[in-house]
Amino acid sequence: FSSAEPLRKFGLTARATETLLWLAQGKTNPDIATILGITESTVKKHVQEIFEKLGVGTRGAATVRALEVLSSSSQRVQ
């Protein structure tokens, strides 16, 4: 998935949306921090925001929600 745009439906900040995109691709907090050029502490804050907005408590559950949205939007494009 190359675009976080479909994930904006969750009402996250732009940076949290980008974080969710990378989280859904299995990246760790340090990986995401490096990719986005932010601190790991900031990534943790974004992950907490993601959990709250999506109503989930784990990275796995957030990933499932994100992949459902990303998969359905990529199918519409084809």
Buried (B, 14 or more C-beta within 10 A) or exposed (E): BEEBEBBBEBEBEEBBBBBBBBBBBEBEBEBBBEBBEBEEEBBBBBBEBBBEBBEBEEBEEBBEBBEEBBEEBEEEEE
